[in-house]
Amino acid sequence: MRISVRAACAVAVATLGLAAAGLIACSSDPDAKPKPRAQVLVFSKTAGFRHDSIPAGIAAIRSLGRANGFSVSTTEDAGVFARKRLGRFDAVVFLSTSGDVLSPRQQRAFRSYIRHGSGWVGIHSAADTEYEWPFYGRLLGAYFKSHPVIQPATIDVVDRSHPSTRRVPAHWQRTDEWYNFRSNPRGTVHVLATLDESTYSGGTMGADHPIAWCHRYDGGRSVYTAMGHTRQSFSERRYLAHLLGAIEMAAGRARFNCAP
């Protein structure tokens, strides 16, 4: 059965609230076919803990792509990490990956992909991935260490000029699983938002607790957000705006300065 663009748009609005977020505009022309602005790969392979929010994340990113003119491919097959196959994507999103997900050959292909000026977005447990691969650690910025129970907290947005943070409040209150990191990435990355540890229990990083950041590394673009543990995250209009901006930054479709 053929589904019109108008009908698909209505479904996206109803299920994700994208219109309210200002992330989708339904065309009055049912035959409108906007050309993709970017090609994005969502990779969600896990070799450790597996988040039950992954399907919700995939659905949300697909909807963001349809609404904003970029094409989304999804896979858990690491075989796509080959130079010729990766080359057609502007950005790769690691959606709550975990453990060692790439072979040495696949790692080399991914390193070459980044070095040729492409982009990467890490979501949540992307920081719990490839601990023994130094290149990935530097691309990421900081590895996961621990987390307390899921609870509300306040995020202080320290740079609202970036696409991933300009549509969220300066003091953003939301519920998630809040990561502590093995090191503080400040100084090597451009910090976009920090956690106010006085607003929740279990933070171990003190007054400076980065929770989202970006940087340029080895020729490529890197954006990481520790948010996105819960399924509910992917129906939050502000989180979706945050995620959309991160993807557009990584794909090179939004201008930004991620100098530390």
N, C-alpha and C positions, 0 to 999 in steps of 0.2 A: 504494500500500500504506500503510495506516495504521500509524504507529509509536506505541506507547504512551509515556506520560510516563516510566514505569519504564525502558523500553528506551533512550529518549533520554538519560536520566540515566546509565545504565550506559555508554553510548558516551562521554559527557563525562568520566566518571571514568577510563575506560580510556585515553583519548587525551590528556587534559590533567592528570590527577592532581589534579583539583579537590577531591576528597574529602579527600585527604591534606593539602591546604592549608587545610582548614576553610572552603572557599568554596562548597561545595555540600552540600545535604542531600537525599538521594533519598527521596521520599515513599513510604510504604507503600501509599498509595491510588493505583492506576494511573489513575484518572480525575480525580485532583486537577488543577485548573487555576488556579494562583495568578494573581491579577490583576497586571498590570504596575504597578510603582511609579513608573516614569519612562519617558519616550520619549527615546531617544538616537540621534543621527545620526552615523555614521562616514563621514567624507569623506576620500578617499585619492587625489585628483587630483594628478598630478605634471606640472610643466612644466620640470623639470630632472632631476637624478639620480633614478632610480626604484629603490627598495629591493625586493629579492626577498622580503623578510619581510612585505610587505603582505598577501598572502593568509593567511599564518599569523596575523597580527594581527587580521584580520577574523574568522577562524574562532574565535580565542580570545575576542574581545569578544562575539561571538554566544553562545558557550557560557557566558560570565559572565552575560550577560543572562538566558538560560534558567534558570540556576542561582539567580539572585538577584532575579528578578521584575521586570526592566526590559526593555522592548522595544527592539530594535536594528534600525535601518534603515541600509543601506550604499549609497553612491553615489560615482561620480566625475564626475557631471554637476553642474556648478556652477549650472545652472539652478534647483536647489533653493533657492539663496540668493535668495529672494524673500520679502517680508515675510509673506504669508499662508502660504506653505509652511514657512518656518522656525518660525513661531509655535507649531507643535504639538510641538516638541521642547524638552525641559528642558535638554539639553546637546548640543553638537556636538563631536565628537572629530576633530581633524586628525591622521590617522594617516600619518606620514612623507610629508606633502605636500612639494612643492618648487617653487621658482620662483613666478611670478605666476599664481595659479590663479583669481582672481576679477576680473571686469570692474568698472569704476567703479560701475555700478548694483548689482551683487551686493555690492560692498563696503558701499554705503550700507545695503542690507538687513541685512547682518550687523552693522554698527554699531548699527542700530536694535534688533536682536535682543538684543545685549548690554546696551544701555541700558535695556531693559525687564526686566532682572533675570535673564537666562538665563546659562548656563554654557558654558565652553569648556575642553577638554583638548587640549594639544599633546603629541604623542609624537615624540621623536627629531627628524627633519628638519623638523618643523613650525617649527623655528628657522631653517630654510634656505628660508623662504617669505616672499613679499611684502615684500622689503627696502625698497621705495620707498613703502610705505604706513605713515605714522607711527602711525595708530591701532593697527594690528596689532602694530607693534613695541612699543608701550606695553602692549598686552594680553598679549603674549608675555613680555616682560621683558628678554630679551637675544637678539641674533642670533648664529647660528653663525659661527665664524671659521675653524677648522681642526680636524683630528683626526690622531692617530697611528694606527698599525696596531692592529687588534683584539687585545686582550690582557687578562689578569686585572688587577683593581685592587680596592682597598678603598674602600667608601663609608662615610662617617661620618654616621649618621643623627642630626641635631641636634635634631629635634623628633619624638618618638615618640608624641605625643598625637593626631596627625592620622590619619584613616582610611587614608591612603596609605602610612603608615610604621609603624603600630603592630604590624604582623604581620611585620616584617623585623628582623634583628638590628641592634644598635647599630653594630656594625662588620661590614658586609655585603660579603662577598667574592664577586665575580662577574666574568664576561667580557663585554665589550661594546666598542663603538667609542666612545671617550671624547671628547666635544666640548670644545673650547676656545671661548670666546665673545668677541665683540667688546668687550663691557663686562661688568662685574660688576653683576648686578641687585640685589645687597644694598642695602637702604635704600629700595627701591621695592617689594620683594616680601618675603614671609615665606619664608625659606630652610628647606627641610625636610631636605635632605641635601647633603653636600659630598663631593668626591673628595680622597683622600689622595694627593697627587702623588708622595710618596716610595715608593709601592707600584707604580708603573708608569712607563714612559718616554713622554715627549712632551707632558706637561702644561705649559702656559704661563701659568697664572693664579696660581701661587704657593700660599701657605698657605691662601687663601680661594678655593675653587673650587666654587661652587654647581653642583649637578647636577640638583636637583629643587626646585621652589618653587610657591607659590600666592600669590594676592592678589585683592583685590576691585578692579575697575577700571571706572569709568564706569557703575556700577550693576550690573555683572555679576560673575561668578565665573570666575577663571582658574586653571588648574593646568597646570604643564608638567613633564615628565620627559624628560631627554635620553637616557634608556635605551631600548633597543628596536630596535637596528640589526639584530641577528641573528634568524634564524628560530627558533633555539633559545630565545631570550628568551621566546617566547610559549608555551613548554611548561614554563617554570620556575615552580614553585608560589609562590615568594616574589615573583617579578616580577609574576605574575598577581594576587597579593594587593595589591601596590603599585598596579597598574593599576586594579583594582576600586575601591580607596579613592579614587583620583583621580577616577574617573567619578562615584562617589557624592557626592563633595564638589562637583563641578561641577554636578551635577544638582540640588543642594540637598537631597539625601536624607540627608546626614550633617552634623551641626553641626560647625562649625570656626571658628577665629578666625585669619584670615590677615593680620592687621595686620603691617606690616614690623617 
